[in-house]
Structure formats: C-alpha cells, structure tokens
C-alpha cells in the first residue's frame, strides 16, 4: 500500500479532496519536499512516547513517503 492510500491517527487528511503533502510536493522542489519529509521524520522520532498520539506510526508513514519519492 502506498503512503497516500492511508493515514495514521485519524482521517482528517484522507477526507480532503487533496492531501496537504500532495500540494506541498507540487509547489516545492524535490529537494525541498524531501527536506519537509525528513523534518517530520525527525520530529516524530524525537517526540515518540512523549505525547498521546501514534508517533511511531506517523514516523513510519513519513519514512515510507520519503522512500517513495526518492526511488
């Protein structure tokens, strides 16, 4: 399953006609978009276990998206 086909932690993005990271990808350079994904990977890795949310799932989701855009 591709990263765009699911959402970790709710459905607020999946319920939108266009997911925010799809818009970001269309207006950012590939390098900028990869940087955005890497920043979120760091954020979720560093805060895992410190907040009542599925940060590990979100971390995995962003890692998957990064892998998809770099292959």
PyMOL commands that set and color helices and strands:
alter all, ss='L'
color gray80, all
select helices_A, chain A and resi 3-5+20-27+30-47+55-70
alter helices_A, ss='H'
color red, helices_A
deselect
rebuild
show_as cartoon
